[in-house]
Amino acid sequence: MSILPPRALDGRPSVTVVIPHYNYGRYLPTAVASALDQQGVDVDVIIVDDRSTDGSLEVARGIAAENDRVTLVEHEVNLRHIRTYNDGLARATGDYVVLLSADDALTPDSLTRATALMEAHPRVGLVYGGVEYFHDEVPAVRSGRVWWRIWNGEDWLRRVVRRGRNSIVNPEVVLRRTVYERTGGYDPDFPHAADMYMWLQAASFADIGFVGGPRQACYRDHGENMHSTDFAGATDDMAQVRDVYERFFTREGARLRDAHALVEASRRSVAREALLRSALLESNGAPAAVLSALRDFARETSPRSVGSAAWRWADLASSDGARFDSARFVRLVEDVRWKIRSRRHTAVGL
């Protein structure tokens, strides 16, 4: 891992931004405008409408008609998100590719900053950065001193395996098109974690870069984020994270000399995350069946998690303490923990 001062962009690389779109016409103009608001790079946008049903297709048609840098692909049938992603990215012609959800936005010159790093360091195949979360209007992103961090791909892998979760939100990622093509695209076996699998694949044969300083993208928080309110799908999402690690270390990651140890580390970290998720959901009033399923998942994934600090924390969330409201205490602590995670990600990339 190394921290480097940035260099000015040398040349004018091309970037294709793919925007999958389904019933998000009210957000689409903002996403497209943000992708085009980049200096020093040639940007083209591909909107892939997955058979919108609420009139949003007309919005997309209007945008494409007004800008010759925007291409619209109209699906005749709804293909769902993974196949839509792959359809759009297969049409990309830029040196670099970005997948941008129609309700998110890139920050001004974020593509300039990311491609400058990759142009200066050809071994870097994936670059990401900090994300600004927002609800309604896209916020004005504060400027700041730009700096670069670069990890050897295998070193980055060893670090993220111990996180037990997807460490990258998504809209901030820029990939070399050749790296994307080598991954084979988004894997439909993992509808909720295909992006995570792609990051692991990329790190198995390329270095990873991080642009520090200004935020690289804005992520729209609808108030329905998985970590706080998604009860029914919580166990399925955690299972997909576990299965992504398992798939990766039986394929691309199998060549690592400590692959077996890394698989075990991933199981422990995923079990820990499931228990922490259980504590948070318990404090937010999740049904008992969901909490029980998360406990069972953690026990099955890593038997050593039983009795661990995370296990005891989940116990506290469900206890009826006589001296204090344990659920409220856990909720407050978990809110702080998520904020610390976000700030640490922005500060160091992991």
C-alpha positions as CSV (number, residue, x, y, z in Angstrom):
1,M,0.0,0.0,0.0
2,S,1.3,3.5,-0.8
3,I,0.0,7.0,-0.5
4,L,0.9,9.3,-3.4
5,P,0.5,12.9,-4.5
6,P,-1.8,13.2,-7.5
7,R,-0.6,14.0,-11.0
8,A,-2.4,16.0,-13.6
9,L,-4.3,14.0,-16.2
10,D,-2.0,13.4,-19.2
11,G,-4.1,12.9,-22.4
12,R,-7.8,12.7,-22.8
13,P,-9.1,9.2,-21.9
14,S,-12.6,8.1,-22.9
15,V,-15.2,7.0,-20.3
16,T,-18.5,5.2,-20.9
17,V,-21.1,5.7,-18.1
18,V,-23.9,3.2,-18.1
19,I,-27.1,4.2,-16.4
20,P,-29.6,1.3,-15.9
21,H,-33.0,2.8,-15.6
22,Y,-36.4,1.6,-14.4
23,N,-39.2,4.0,-13.4
24,Y,-36.7,6.6,-12.2
25,G,-37.5,9.4,-14.7
26,R,-37.7,11.9,-11.9
27,Y,-34.0,11.3,-11.0
28,L,-32.5,10.5,-14.4
29,P,-31.8,14.0,-15.7
30,T,-29.6,14.6,-12.6
31,A,-27.7,11.4,-13.0
32,V,-27.0,12.1,-16.7
33,A,-26.0,15.7,-16.1
34,S,-23.6,14.6,-13.4
35,A,-21.9,12.1,-15.7
36,L,-21.4,14.7,-18.4
37,D,-20.0,17.3,-16.0
38,Q,-16.4,16.2,-16.3
39,Q,-13.4,18.1,-17.5
40,G,-10.5,16.6,-19.5
41,V,-12.2,13.3,-20.4
42,D,-14.4,12.2,-23.2
43,V,-17.7,10.9,-21.7
44,D,-20.5,9.1,-23.4
45,V,-23.6,7.9,-21.6
46,I,-25.7,4.8,-22.3
47,I,-29.1,4.7,-20.7
48,V,-30.6,1.3,-20.6
49,D,-34.3,1.5,-19.9
50,D,-35.5,-1.9,-18.6
51,R,-39.1,-1.5,-19.8
52,S,-40.2,1.3,-17.5
53,T,-44.0,1.4,-16.8
54,D,-44.6,4.9,-15.4
55,G,-43.7,7.2,-18.2
56,S,-40.0,7.4,-17.4
57,L,-39.1,6.1,-20.8
58,E,-40.3,9.4,-22.3
59,V,-37.9,11.3,-20.0
60,A,-35.0,9.1,-21.2
61,R,-36.0,9.6,-24.9
62,G,-36.0,13.3,-24.4
63,I,-32.6,13.3,-22.8
64,A,-31.1,11.2,-25.6
65,A,-32.7,13.4,-28.3
66,E,-31.2,16.5,-26.8
67,N,-27.6,15.3,-26.4
68,D,-25.5,13.4,-28.9
69,R,-23.3,12.0,-26.2
70,V,-26.3,10.1,-24.8
71,T,-27.5,6.8,-26.3
72,L,-30.7,5.1,-25.2
73,V,-31.3,1.4,-25.2
74,E,-34.9,0.3,-24.8
75,H,-35.6,-3.2,-23.6
76,E,-38.7,-4.9,-25.1
77,V,-39.1,-7.0,-21.9
78,N,-38.0,-6.4,-18.3
79,L,-34.6,-8.2,-17.8
80,R,-34.1,-7.2,-14.2
81,H,-31.0,-5.4,-12.9
82,I,-28.1,-7.8,-13.4
83,R,-28.9,-8.5,-17.1
84,T,-29.5,-4.8,-17.6
85,Y,-26.1,-3.9,-16.1
86,N,-24.4,-6.4,-18.4
87,D,-26.3,-5.3,-21.5
88,G,-25.3,-1.7,-21.0
89,L,-21.6,-2.5,-20.2
90,A,-21.3,-4.8,-23.1
91,R,-22.1,-1.8,-25.4
92,A,-19.4,0.4,-23.8
93,T,-16.6,1.6,-26.0
94,G,-14.7,3.9,-23.6
95,D,-11.2,3.1,-22.1
96,Y,-13.0,3.1,-18.7
97,V,-16.5,2.2,-17.6
98,V,-18.8,3.3,-14.8
99,L,-22.1,1.9,-13.7
100,L,-24.2,4.7,-12.3
101,S,-27.7,4.0,-10.8
102,A,-30.3,6.4,-12.2
103,D,-31.0,7.8,-8.7
104,D,-27.4,8.5,-7.8
105,A,-24.9,11.1,-9.2
106,L,-21.2,11.6,-9.9
107,T,-19.5,14.6,-8.5
108,P,-17.9,17.2,-10.8
109,D,-14.6,16.0,-12.3
110,S,-14.7,12.7,-10.3
111,L,-14.0,10.8,-13.6
112,T,-11.1,13.2,-14.2
113,R,-9.6,12.4,-10.8
114,A,-10.1,8.6,-11.1
115,T,-8.8,8.3,-14.7
116,A,-5.7,10.5,-13.8
117,L,-4.7,7.9,-11.3
118,M,-5.2,5.0,-13.7
119,E,-3.4,6.7,-16.5
120,A,-0.4,7.3,-14.3
121,H,-0.5,3.8,-12.9
122,P,-1.4,1.3,-15.6
123,R,-1.5,-1.7,-13.1
124,V,-4.4,-0.1,-11.3
125,G,-7.6,-1.6,-12.7
126,L,-10.3,-0.3,-10.3
127,V,-10.5,3.1,-8.6
128,Y,-13.1,4.2,-6.0
129,G,-13.4,7.1,-3.5
130,G,-15.6,8.7,-0.8
131,V,-19.3,8.9,-1.2
132,E,-21.7,11.6,-0.1
133,Y,-25.1,10.4,1.1
134,F,-28.2,12.5,0.5
135,H,-32.0,12.4,0.5
136,D,-33.5,15.0,-1.8
137,E,-31.3,17.5,-3.6
138,V,-27.8,16.5,-4.6
139,P,-25.5,18.3,-2.2
140,A,-22.7,20.7,-3.1
141,V,-19.6,18.6,-2.6
142,R,-16.8,20.3,-0.6
143,S,-13.5,20.7,-2.3
144,G,-10.3,19.4,-0.7
145,R,-6.8,18.3,-1.3
146,V,-6.7,15.3,-3.6
147,W,-4.5,12.4,-2.7
148,W,-4.1,8.8,-4.0
149,R,-3.8,5.5,-2.3
150,I,-2.8,2.4,-4.2
151,W,-2.9,-1.2,-2.9
152,N,-1.4,-4.3,-4.5
153,G,-4.5,-6.3,-5.4
154,E,-3.7,-9.2,-3.1
155,D,-3.1,-6.9,-0.2
156,W,-6.4,-5.2,-0.7
157,L,-8.1,-8.6,-0.9
158,R,-6.7,-9.7,2.5
159,R,-7.9,-6.5,4.0
160,V,-11.5,-6.6,2.7
161,V,-11.9,-10.3,3.6
162,R,-11.8,-9.3,7.2
163,R,-14.6,-6.7,6.8
164,G,-17.3,-9.3,6.2
165,R,-19.3,-7.0,3.9
166,N,-19.1,-5.1,0.7
167,S,-16.7,-2.2,1.3
168,I,-17.7,-0.2,-1.7
169,V,-21.1,1.4,-2.3
170,N,-20.9,1.3,-6.1
171,P,-21.4,4.7,-7.9
172,E,-17.9,5.8,-7.1
173,V,-16.2,2.9,-9.0
174,V,-14.3,3.4,-12.2
175,L,-13.0,0.3,-14.0
176,R,-10.7,-0.2,-16.9
177,R,-12.9,-1.7,-19.6
178,T,-10.4,-4.5,-20.1
179,V,-10.6,-5.3,-16.5
180,Y,-14.4,-5.4,-16.6
181,E,-14.4,-7.6,-19.6
182,R,-11.9,-10.0,-17.9
183,T,-14.3,-10.4,-14.9
184,G,-17.0,-11.7,-17.3
185,G,-19.5,-9.1,-16.1
186,Y,-22.0,-9.1,-13.2
187,D,-22.7,-12.7,-12.0
188,P,-26.5,-13.4,-11.9
189,D,-26.0,-15.9,-9.2
190,F,-25.5,-13.0,-6.8
191,P,-28.3,-10.5,-7.4
192,H,-27.5,-8.6,-4.2
193,A,-23.7,-9.0,-4.1
194,A,-22.6,-9.3,-7.8
195,D,-20.7,-6.0,-7.5
196,M,-18.7,-7.3,-4.5
197,Y,-17.7,-10.4,-6.5
198,M,-16.6,-8.2,-9.3
199,W,-14.4,-6.1,-7.0
200,L,-12.7,-9.3,-5.7
201,Q,-12.2,-10.6,-9.2
202,A,-10.6,-7.3,-10.3
203,A,-8.2,-7.3,-7.3
204,S,-7.1,-10.8,-8.2
205,F,-5.3,-9.6,-11.3
206,A,-5.0,-5.8,-10.9
207,D,-4.1,-3.2,-8.3
208,I,-6.7,-1.1,-6.6
209,G,-6.7,2.7,-6.3
210,F,-8.5,5.2,-4.0
211,V,-9.0,8.9,-4.6
212,G,-9.0,10.7,-1.3
213,G,-10.2,14.3,-0.7
214,P,-13.4,15.4,-2.5
215,R,-16.2,12.8,-2.7
216,Q,-16.3,10.9,-5.9
217,A,-20.1,10.2,-6.0
218,C,-23.4,10.9,-4.3
219,Y,-25.6,8.0,-3.1
220,R,-29.3,8.7,-2.7
221,D,-30.6,7.3,0.6
222,H,-34.2,6.5,0.3
223,G,-34.6,5.7,4.0
224,E,-34.9,2.0,3.1
225,N,-31.2,1.0,3.3
226,M,-30.5,-2.6,4.1
227,H,-28.4,-2.0,7.2
228,S,-31.2,-0.3,9.1
229,T,-34.7,-1.4,7.9
230,D,-34.5,-4.4,5.6
231,F,-35.8,-7.1,7.8
232,A,-37.0,-9.9,5.4
233,G,-33.9,-9.9,3.2
234,A,-31.3,-9.5,5.9
235,T,-30.3,-13.2,6.0
236,D,-30.4,-13.6,2.3
237,D,-28.1,-10.7,1.8
238,M,-25.6,-12.0,4.4
239,A,-25.7,-15.4,2.8
240,Q,-24.8,-13.9,-0.6
241,V,-21.8,-12.1,0.9
242,R,-20.6,-15.4,2.4
243,D,-21.2,-17.3,-0.9
244,V,-19.3,-14.6,-2.9
245,Y,-16.3,-15.2,-0.7
246,E,-16.7,-19.0,-1.1
247,R,-17.0,-18.8,-4.9
248,F,-14.1,-16.4,-5.2
249,F,-11.7,-18.6,-3.1
250,T,-12.6,-21.7,-5.1
251,R,-11.9,-19.9,-8.4
252,E,-9.9,-16.7,-8.9
253,G,-8.6,-16.6,-5.3
254,A,-7.6,-20.3,-5.1
255,R,-4.1,-19.5,-6.2
256,L,-3.4,-17.3,-3.2
257,R,-1.0,-19.2,-0.9
258,D,-3.2,-18.6,2.2
259,A,-6.5,-19.1,0.4
260,H,-7.8,-21.6,3.0
261,A,-7.0,-19.2,5.9
262,L,-8.7,-16.3,4.1
263,V,-11.8,-18.4,3.6
264,E,-11.9,-19.1,7.3
265,A,-11.3,-15.4,8.1
266,S,-14.2,-14.5,5.7
267,R,-16.6,-16.8,7.5
268,R,-15.7,-15.4,10.9
269,S,-16.1,-11.8,9.6
270,V,-19.4,-12.5,7.9
271,A,-20.8,-14.2,11.0
272,R,-19.7,-11.2,13.0
273,E,-21.5,-8.9,10.6
274,A,-24.7,-11.0,10.8
275,L,-24.7,-10.7,14.6
276,L,-24.1,-6.9,14.4
277,R,-26.9,-6.7,11.9
278,S,-29.1,-8.7,14.2
279,A,-28.4,-6.3,17.1
280,L,-29.3,-3.3,14.9
281,L,-32.4,-4.9,13.6
282,E,-33.5,-6.0,17.1
283,S,-33.1,-2.4,18.3
284,N,-35.3,-1.3,15.3
285,G,-38.1,-3.7,16.1
286,A,-37.4,-6.5,13.7
287,P,-39.5,-9.7,14.0
288,A,-38.2,-12.4,16.2
289,A,-38.0,-14.9,13.3
290,V,-35.6,-12.6,11.4
291,L,-33.3,-12.3,14.4
292,S,-33.4,-16.0,15.0
293,A,-32.5,-16.6,11.4
294,L,-29.5,-14.3,11.6
295,R,-28.3,-16.1,14.8
296,D,-28.7,-19.4,13.1
297,F,-26.8,-18.1,10.0
298,A,-23.9,-16.9,12.1
299,R,-23.7,-20.2,14.0
300,E,-23.8,-22.2,10.8
301,T,-21.2,-19.9,9.0
302,S,-18.7,-19.8,11.9
303,P,-19.5,-22.0,15.0
304,R,-16.8,-20.0,16.8
305,S,-19.0,-16.9,16.7
306,V,-21.2,-18.4,19.5
307,G,-20.3,-16.6,22.7
308,S,-18.1,-14.0,20.9
309,A,-18.3,-10.3,21.6
310,A,-20.7,-9.8,18.7
311,W,-22.9,-12.6,20.0
312,R,-23.1,-11.0,23.4
313,W,-23.8,-7.6,21.8
314,A,-26.8,-9.2,20.0
315,D,-27.9,-10.7,23.4
316,L,-27.8,-7.2,24.9
317,A,-30.0,-5.8,22.2
318,S,-32.7,-8.3,23.0
319,S,-32.4,-8.1,26.8
320,D,-34.9,-6.3,29.0
321,G,-32.5,-4.5,31.4
322,A,-34.0,-3.2,34.6
323,R,-31.6,-0.2,34.7
324,F,-31.7,1.1,31.1
325,D,-33.3,0.6,27.8
326,S,-30.9,-1.8,26.2
327,A,-32.5,-1.6,22.7
328,R,-32.2,2.2,22.7
329,F,-28.5,1.9,23.9
330,V,-27.7,-0.5,21.1
331,R,-29.4,1.6,18.5
332,L,-27.4,4.7,19.5
333,V,-24.1,2.8,19.5
334,E,-24.9,1.2,16.1
335,D,-25.7,4.6,14.6
336,V,-22.3,5.9,15.8
337,R,-20.6,2.8,14.5
338,W,-22.0,3.2,11.0
339,K,-20.9,6.9,11.0
340,I,-17.4,5.9,12.0
341,R,-17.3,3.3,9.3
342,S,-18.4,5.9,6.7
343,R,-15.8,8.4,7.9
344,R,-13.0,5.8,8.0
345,H,-13.9,4.7,4.4
346,T,-13.6,8.3,3.3
347,A,-10.4,8.8,5.2
348,V,-8.5,5.7,4.3
349,G,-10.5,3.8,1.7
350,L,-11.4,0.8,3.9
